[in-house]
Each structure stands twice: as C-alpha cells, then as structure tokens.
Amino acid sequence: MATAQAAPAPHAPGGPGPAAVPVRAAVVRGKGEPFALEDLELDARMRPDEVLVRVVATGVCQTDLHARDQRPPVPLPAVLGHEGAGFVERVGDAVTAVAAGDRVVMSYQACGHCRSCLSGAPAYCVRAFPLNFGGSRPDRTNALSRAGGEPVHGHFFGQSSFSTHALATERNVVKVGDEVPLELLGPLGCGLQTGAGAVLNSLKVPAGASLVVLGSGAVGLAAVMAARIAGAGKIVAVDIVPGRLDLARELGATHTVHAGEEDTAARIAEITGGGADFVLEITARPEMLTLAVDALAPLGTAALIGGAPPGTHAPVNMSALLGGRSVRGIAQGDSVPRLFIPRLIDLHRAGRFPFDRLISFYGFEEINRAVADARSGAVVKPVLRIG
C-alpha cells in the first residue's frame, strides 16, 4: 500500500505566493512526438476562481494520446494530462469549495452557467470542447511558458496535470479525504468515472439485465465492476488481450469473448440468448458500433463512449432500431464529479470497486514507457508518480 503524502505548507487564499512557480512538465511539441520533460514557469497570479495544485500523481488516458496525435487538434506545444490528484497550494479570492492544504482530484472542465451545466449535466457543457481542448483559459490567455517567454499551451481539461503543478479551477477540483492513497485517485477524474458512470448514471443498468462491454481497458473494466455493483445478470467483456479478459472475469464479468479468436457477434448472441439489454462501445471503431447495435435485444440500448476522430461514421441497421432499440453517446459517464467521485471512493473502501487492481505506477521520467505499455496492452491504467 502506498504511503501517505505530506501536504504542502498552505498559503492564504490568493496569496501570498510567488508570481511564477517553476514546474517540471512533460511537453509534446509536434504531432505524435514523444513527451519531453522540460523546465517551465507557471504564472501563479491567481484568477478569482483558480486553484493551484501540487500534483502528486496523474493517470495516462487514451485521450492524452489522441490529443498528442492531433485527434482532436490541440494547439502545440502543449502540456497534456487530465487525471491529476494532489494538494491545493493556493486558491483564488472567490474560491470557497477548497482551501490550501486540501487533497483534491481534478476532473474535466465545464463553464458552470450554460443550460447543460445548470441542469446538472456539466459533461455536456456547450463550451466543453474549447474549455477542455483549447489549450488556454477561456479568455485565450495561458499560464505556462518557458523561461525565455515562449508560450506553452496548458489548461488541458482545465488542469494539464503532466506537470509538478497544475492550475485548475474551483469547478473541476473535488475535495477528497485521506482514507485512500492520493496517488491512486487521479483516474477517477476521467476514465474510471466514465466507465462506472455509464453503467450507474447514464444507463442505470437494472438488476438482472445483460450488459456487453466492447473493450476491456480501464474504462471497460470500470464498467464491468459497476455492472456487478448494479447486480447485472450477464456481464460480457470483449477484448483481444487475454490478460485483460482474465482480469475482467476476476472483477465481475460472467463471460468473456476474445474478439481476435472468436466470432464475436455469434458468441454474444449465444451468451445473451439472442441479444443484450445494453452494449457499451469503447473502442471507437466504426465496425464495433455496428456490432453493438446488431447485438441488442428488442428495446435494448447501445451506448458509445469511445472517442473516434472527428467525422467518423458508422453504418447502423436502421430496421433494427424499429425494434425499440436505441443508440446514444455518453460523455464522462454523465458524472457530476463532486458527487460521483466520492461515491466511487466509498465503493472502493467497501471492497466493491477495486480500481486499484487496474493501476501500474511509473516514475514521471518514464512517461513514454508508460504510454508504450498502455498502447501494447501490457498495462491497463498507467499512473505517473510526480511529487
């Protein structure tokens, strides 16, 4: 078990504190290039709603890699990372939800005042794309630069946690207790809340229902664990990596399908007795969304979680939809992080959501090895120990 981290000496809200904080960050400078650790400066002249976090650890998510590869096109050079956890060092004058010294998990950014945000659906904020992928604050300013003044894009998902410090906002930090090691908690801010939330929040899978999960990475395995929590009847995990299928069985899958060796559609039909009540598509491959719809029972729901490149289209059997079947997309598991992340922590403490079994730790300087291991399937969820 990881040891507890020491909290930093607190500063008063909004100061006192240095105008610039030296940081060590993983920078990507060109499309598809490796991450390179660089010494940067973080402008710590706090906006009223901002929160300066000393990052303890951060998960590596496929979305980070998609952004590095310009799918979607995040402005470069940039500091990515969006599953950070750490200690609050300073807060802006208007911040009331957290204070210096608090332990926090950072999640996605939302504006807080659009129709979606005000109706309790911040994952569908009308400004979600520029706020999370724009590489700057909403006013287009940026807090990161090299010592000579060269700007480096940050504020990725309102945090850019591939760094020793991150500048978040009150809206996207969640205060957490000290019952679980902080270095484990970062992935709750994106991948794990997405998979678990898809089952518990979005689809509200009822007891006894059948669920197929196409893709058994961190998001898919979080969905498997959540399905067991929900009391689902048949939980089918599909992947091409045998080790992930083994882990899926240990975490609650009642059946597994090796998509590289078996007729996936036929096996799903056999296991579910002709069709599943719910199918989660996580791979972002068009043919798998087609399969997801085809694998549904009448009145079933196929949900897309995986982030495909912009403009990707998938053929859907339109006549199948006449059987009451539906297709929907899910962002962030329909989670309100300040409510859902503490719930997942409570489930973990009760032994019902053992997400620590998905995590493999790496030193910050090993970021490119962590990326390679995630891409190869050697690990499920890499987490970088930063501070």
C-alpha positions as CSV (number, residue, x, y, z in Angstrom):
1,M,0.0,0.0,0.0
2,A,1.3,3.4,-0.9
3,T,2.4,5.7,1.9
4,A,0.5,8.9,2.7
5,Q,1.8,12.1,1.0
6,A,2.6,15.2,3.1
7,A,0.6,18.3,2.4
8,P,2.4,21.4,1.4
9,A,2.6,24.4,3.7
10,P,-0.5,26.4,2.9
11,H,-0.7,29.9,1.5
12,A,-3.6,32.2,2.2
13,P,-6.3,32.5,-0.5
14,G,-5.0,34.4,-3.5
15,G,-1.6,34.8,-1.8
16,P,0.9,35.4,-0.5
17,G,2.9,33.4,-3.0
18,P,5.3,33.8,-5.9
19,A,4.1,35.4,-9.1
20,A,5.6,32.5,-11.1
21,V,6.1,28.9,-10.0
22,P,8.9,26.8,-11.6
23,V,7.5,23.5,-12.8
24,R,8.8,20.3,-14.5
25,A,6.3,19.3,-17.2
26,A,6.0,16.7,-20.0
27,V,5.7,18.7,-23.2
28,V,4.6,17.5,-26.6
29,R,6.0,19.8,-29.3
30,G,4.9,18.1,-32.5
31,K,2.2,15.7,-33.7
32,G,2.9,12.2,-32.5
33,E,6.2,13.1,-30.9
34,P,7.4,11.6,-27.6
35,F,6.8,13.6,-24.4
36,A,9.8,15.5,-23.2
37,L,10.4,16.7,-19.7
38,E,11.1,20.4,-19.6
39,D,11.5,23.2,-17.0
40,L,8.7,25.7,-17.4
41,E,7.2,28.6,-15.5
42,L,3.6,28.7,-14.3
43,D,2.1,32.1,-13.9
44,A,0.6,31.9,-10.4
45,R,-1.1,35.3,-10.3
46,M,-4.4,33.7,-9.4
47,R,-7.7,34.4,-11.2
48,P,-10.5,34.6,-8.6
49,D,-11.8,31.1,-9.5
50,E,-8.4,29.3,-9.9
51,V,-6.8,26.7,-7.8
52,L,-3.1,25.9,-7.8
53,V,-2.4,22.2,-7.2
54,R,0.8,20.5,-6.4
55,V,0.4,17.3,-8.4
56,V,1.2,14.0,-6.6
57,A,0.2,11.6,-9.4
58,T,-1.7,11.6,-12.7
59,G,-3.2,8.9,-14.9
60,V,-2.3,8.5,-18.5
61,C,-5.5,8.3,-20.6
62,Q,-6.1,7.4,-24.2
63,T,-7.5,11.0,-24.7
64,D,-4.0,12.3,-23.8
65,L,-2.6,10.2,-26.6
66,H,-5.3,11.2,-29.1
67,A,-4.5,14.8,-28.3
68,R,-0.8,14.2,-28.8
69,D,-1.6,12.7,-32.1
70,Q,-3.8,15.6,-33.0
71,R,-7.1,13.7,-32.8
72,P,-8.5,16.2,-31.9
73,P,-6.1,19.0,-32.9
74,V,-4.9,20.5,-29.6
75,P,-2.6,23.5,-30.2
76,L,1.1,22.6,-29.7
77,P,3.5,22.8,-27.9
78,A,1.3,21.6,-25.0
79,V,1.3,20.1,-21.6
80,L,-1.4,17.4,-21.5
81,G,-2.7,15.2,-18.6
82,H,-6.2,15.3,-17.2
83,E,-6.4,12.7,-14.4
84,G,-4.4,14.5,-11.8
85,A,-4.5,14.3,-8.0
86,G,-2.6,16.4,-5.5
87,F,-2.6,19.1,-2.8
88,V,-4.0,22.6,-3.1
89,E,-1.3,25.2,-2.6
90,R,-3.2,28.4,-3.3
91,V,-6.7,29.4,-4.2
92,G,-8.2,32.5,-5.9
93,D,-10.1,35.1,-3.9
94,A,-13.5,33.8,-4.9
95,V,-12.9,30.1,-4.2
96,T,-14.8,28.6,-1.3
97,A,-15.1,24.8,-2.1
98,V,-11.4,24.0,-1.3
99,A,-8.6,25.6,0.7
100,A,-4.8,25.4,0.8
101,G,-3.7,22.0,2.1
102,D,-6.8,20.1,0.8
103,R,-6.4,16.9,-1.1
104,V,-8.1,17.0,-4.5
105,V,-8.8,15.1,-7.6
106,M,-9.0,17.1,-10.8
107,S,-11.6,16.3,-13.4
108,Y,-13.0,17.8,-16.7
109,Q,-13.8,21.5,-17.2
110,A,-17.2,23.0,-17.7
111,C,-18.5,26.6,-17.8
112,G,-20.9,26.2,-15.0
113,H,-23.6,28.5,-16.4
114,C,-24.9,27.1,-19.7
115,R,-28.1,25.2,-20.0
116,S,-26.5,21.8,-19.7
117,C,-24.4,22.8,-16.6
118,L,-27.4,24.4,-14.9
119,S,-29.5,21.3,-15.5
120,G,-27.0,19.0,-13.8
121,A,-25.3,17.7,-16.9
122,P,-21.9,19.5,-17.0
123,A,-20.3,16.8,-19.1
124,Y,-22.5,18.2,-22.0
125,C,-21.5,21.8,-21.4
126,V,-22.0,23.8,-24.6
127,R,-18.4,25.0,-24.3
128,A,-16.9,21.6,-23.5
129,F,-14.6,21.4,-26.5
130,P,-12.8,24.8,-26.2
131,L,-12.6,24.5,-22.4
132,N,-11.0,21.1,-22.4
133,F,-9.1,21.0,-25.7
134,G,-8.5,24.7,-26.5
135,G,-5.1,24.9,-24.8
136,S,-5.8,28.1,-22.9
137,R,-8.1,29.8,-20.4
138,P,-11.5,30.8,-21.8
139,D,-10.1,34.3,-22.4
140,R,-7.3,32.7,-24.5
141,T,-4.5,33.6,-22.0
142,N,-2.1,30.9,-20.9
143,A,-0.3,30.3,-17.6
144,L,2.6,28.2,-19.0
145,S,5.8,29.4,-20.6
146,R,9.5,28.6,-21.0
147,A,11.9,30.8,-19.0
148,G,12.6,32.9,-22.1
149,G,9.0,33.7,-22.5
150,E,8.0,31.2,-25.2
151,P,4.3,30.2,-24.5
152,V,3.4,26.6,-24.0
153,H,-0.3,25.6,-24.2
154,G,-1.8,24.3,-21.0
155,H,-5.2,24.2,-19.3
156,F,-5.9,20.8,-20.9
157,F,-9.2,19.7,-19.3
158,G,-8.7,22.7,-17.0
159,Q,-5.5,21.2,-15.5
160,S,-2.6,19.9,-17.7
161,S,-1.5,17.5,-15.0
162,F,1.6,16.2,-16.7
163,S,3.4,18.6,-14.5
164,T,4.6,19.1,-11.0
165,H,1.9,21.8,-10.6
166,A,-1.4,22.4,-12.3
167,L,-3.7,25.4,-12.5
168,A,-7.2,24.2,-12.2
169,T,-10.5,26.0,-11.2
170,E,-13.0,25.6,-8.4
171,R,-15.3,23.9,-10.9
172,N,-13.1,21.0,-11.8
173,V,-11.5,20.1,-8.4
174,V,-13.0,17.6,-6.0
175,K,-12.0,17.6,-2.3
176,V,-11.3,14.0,-1.1
177,G,-10.4,12.5,2.3
178,D,-7.3,10.7,3.4
179,E,-8.8,7.2,3.5
180,V,-7.3,6.1,0.2
181,P,-3.8,7.0,-1.0
182,L,-4.0,10.1,-3.1
183,E,-1.7,8.7,-5.8
184,L,-4.5,6.1,-6.7
185,L,-7.2,8.6,-7.1
186,G,-6.4,10.6,-10.3
187,P,-8.0,8.2,-12.8
188,L,-11.3,8.7,-11.0
189,G,-11.4,12.1,-12.6
190,C,-11.9,10.7,-16.2
191,G,-11.6,7.1,-17.3
192,L,-13.0,5.4,-14.2
193,Q,-15.9,7.7,-13.7
194,T,-16.7,7.4,-17.4
195,G,-16.9,3.6,-17.4
196,A,-18.6,3.3,-14.0
197,G,-20.9,6.3,-14.6
198,A,-22.0,4.9,-18.0
199,V,-23.5,1.9,-16.1
200,L,-24.7,3.6,-12.9
201,N,-25.7,7.1,-14.1
202,S,-26.3,7.0,-17.8
203,L,-27.9,3.6,-18.5
204,K,-28.9,2.9,-14.9
205,V,-28.5,-0.8,-15.6
206,P,-31.1,-2.7,-13.5
207,A,-30.5,-5.9,-11.6
208,G,-30.6,-9.0,-13.8
209,A,-30.0,-7.1,-17.1
210,S,-27.4,-8.2,-19.6
211,L,-24.5,-5.9,-20.5
212,V,-21.8,-6.3,-23.1
213,V,-18.7,-4.2,-22.9
214,L,-16.7,-3.9,-26.1
215,G,-13.2,-3.0,-24.9
216,S,-11.7,-4.1,-21.6
217,G,-9.2,-1.3,-20.9
218,A,-9.6,1.0,-17.8
219,V,-13.0,2.4,-18.9
220,G,-14.4,-1.0,-19.8
221,L,-13.2,-2.7,-16.6
222,A,-14.7,0.2,-14.6
223,A,-18.0,-0.6,-16.4
224,V,-17.6,-4.3,-15.6
225,M,-17.1,-3.5,-11.9
226,A,-20.1,-1.1,-11.9
227,A,-22.3,-3.7,-13.6
228,R,-21.5,-6.1,-10.7
229,I,-22.4,-3.4,-8.2
230,A,-25.7,-2.8,-10.1
231,G,-26.5,-6.6,-9.9
232,A,-26.5,-7.1,-13.7
233,G,-27.1,-10.7,-14.7
234,K,-24.9,-11.5,-17.6
235,I,-21.8,-9.2,-17.9
236,V,-19.8,-9.9,-21.1
237,A,-16.3,-8.4,-21.6
238,V,-14.9,-8.4,-25.1
239,D,-11.2,-7.7,-25.9
240,I,-8.2,-9.1,-27.8
241,V,-5.8,-9.1,-24.9
242,P,-6.0,-12.3,-22.9
243,G,-4.7,-10.8,-19.7
244,R,-7.4,-8.1,-19.7
245,L,-10.1,-10.8,-20.2
246,D,-8.7,-12.7,-17.3
247,L,-8.9,-9.6,-15.1
248,A,-12.4,-8.9,-16.3
249,R,-13.5,-12.3,-15.0
250,E,-11.9,-11.6,-11.7
251,L,-13.6,-8.2,-11.4
252,G,-17.1,-9.4,-12.2
253,A,-17.5,-10.4,-15.9
254,T,-19.6,-13.6,-16.1
255,H,-18.4,-14.2,-19.6
256,T,-15.5,-13.1,-21.8
257,V,-15.1,-13.1,-25.6
258,H,-11.7,-13.0,-27.3
259,A,-12.5,-10.9,-30.4
260,G,-9.4,-12.0,-32.2
261,E,-10.2,-15.6,-32.0
262,E,-14.0,-16.0,-31.8
263,D,-17.0,-14.9,-33.8
264,T,-17.9,-12.0,-31.5
265,A,-21.4,-11.5,-32.8
266,A,-22.2,-15.2,-32.6
267,R,-20.8,-15.6,-29.1
268,I,-22.7,-12.6,-27.8
269,A,-25.9,-13.9,-29.3
270,E,-25.2,-17.3,-27.7
271,I,-24.4,-15.9,-24.3
272,T,-27.3,-13.5,-24.1
273,G,-29.9,-15.7,-25.7
274,G,-30.3,-13.6,-28.8
275,G,-29.5,-10.1,-27.7
276,A,-28.2,-7.9,-24.9
277,D,-30.1,-5.3,-23.0
278,F,-27.2,-2.9,-23.0
279,V,-24.0,-2.7,-25.1
280,L,-21.1,-0.3,-24.3
281,E,-18.9,0.5,-27.3
282,I,-15.5,1.8,-26.0
283,T,-13.1,1.0,-28.9
284,A,-14.2,3.9,-31.2
285,R,-14.0,1.6,-34.2
286,P,-17.0,2.1,-36.6
287,E,-17.5,-1.6,-37.1
288,M,-17.8,-2.2,-33.4
289,L,-20.6,0.4,-33.1
290,T,-22.4,-1.5,-35.9
291,L,-21.9,-4.7,-33.9
292,A,-23.1,-3.0,-30.8
293,V,-26.5,-2.2,-32.4
294,D,-26.7,-5.6,-34.0
295,A,-26.1,-7.3,-30.7
296,L,-29.1,-5.7,-28.9
297,A,-32.3,-7.4,-27.9
298,P,-35.5,-5.5,-28.7
299,L,-35.7,-2.3,-26.6
300,G,-32.0,-2.6,-25.9
301,T,-29.6,0.4,-25.8
302,A,-26.2,0.7,-27.4
303,A,-24.0,3.5,-25.9
304,L,-20.9,5.0,-27.5
305,I,-18.1,6.0,-25.1
306,G,-15.0,5.7,-27.3
307,G,-13.8,9.0,-28.8
308,A,-13.5,8.5,-32.6
309,P,-11.7,11.0,-34.8
310,P,-14.0,13.9,-35.9
311,G,-16.1,12.9,-39.0
312,T,-16.0,9.2,-38.3
313,H,-19.2,7.5,-39.5
314,A,-20.6,4.0,-38.7
315,P,-23.3,2.2,-40.6
316,V,-26.3,1.2,-38.5
317,N,-29.0,-1.2,-39.4
318,M,-32.0,1.2,-39.5
319,S,-34.6,-1.6,-39.4
320,A,-33.1,-2.8,-36.1
321,L,-34.0,0.5,-34.5
322,L,-37.7,-0.2,-35.2
323,G,-37.5,-2.9,-32.6
324,G,-37.3,-0.2,-29.9
325,R,-33.5,-0.3,-29.9
326,S,-31.7,3.0,-29.3
327,V,-28.2,4.4,-29.7
328,R,-26.8,7.2,-27.5
329,G,-23.5,8.8,-26.7
330,I,-22.0,9.2,-23.2
331,A,-19.5,11.8,-22.0
332,Q,-17.8,11.4,-18.7
333,G,-20.4,8.8,-17.5
334,D,-22.9,11.6,-17.0
335,S,-21.0,12.3,-13.9
336,V,-21.1,15.3,-11.6
337,P,-17.6,14.8,-10.3
338,R,-18.1,16.4,-6.9
339,L,-20.9,13.9,-6.2
340,F,-19.7,10.8,-8.1
341,I,-16.0,10.7,-7.3
342,P,-16.7,10.5,-3.5
343,R,-19.3,7.7,-4.2
344,L,-16.7,5.7,-6.1
345,I,-14.2,6.1,-3.3
346,D,-16.8,4.9,-0.8
347,L,-17.5,1.9,-3.0
348,H,-13.7,1.2,-3.2
349,R,-13.4,1.3,0.6
350,A,-16.2,-1.2,0.8
351,G,-14.4,-3.5,-1.5
352,R,-16.9,-3.2,-4.3
353,F,-14.9,-1.1,-6.7
354,P,-11.3,-2.3,-6.6
355,F,-10.0,0.0,-9.2
356,D,-6.5,-0.2,-7.7
357,R,-6.1,-3.5,-9.4
358,L,-6.1,-1.7,-12.8
359,I,-3.2,0.7,-11.9
360,S,0.5,0.3,-12.6
361,F,2.8,3.0,-11.3
362,Y,5.6,4.7,-13.3
363,G,8.1,7.5,-12.4
364,F,7.4,10.8,-14.2
365,E,10.5,10.3,-16.3
366,E,9.1,7.0,-17.5
367,I,6.1,8.7,-19.2
368,N,7.0,7.4,-22.7
369,R,7.4,3.8,-21.4
370,A,4.0,4.2,-19.7
371,V,2.5,5.3,-23.0
372,A,4.0,2.3,-24.8
373,D,2.9,-0.2,-22.2
374,A,-0.7,1.2,-22.4
375,R,-0.7,1.0,-26.1
376,S,0.6,-2.6,-26.2
377,G,-1.9,-3.7,-23.6
378,A,0.8,-4.6,-21.2
379,V,-0.9,-2.5,-18.5
380,V,-4.4,-1.2,-18.1
381,K,-4.0,2.1,-16.4
382,P,-0.6,3.7,-16.1
383,V,-0.3,6.3,-13.3
384,L,2.7,8.6,-13.1
385,R,4.1,9.4,-9.7
386,I,5.1,13.1,-9.9
387,G,5.6,14.5,-6.5
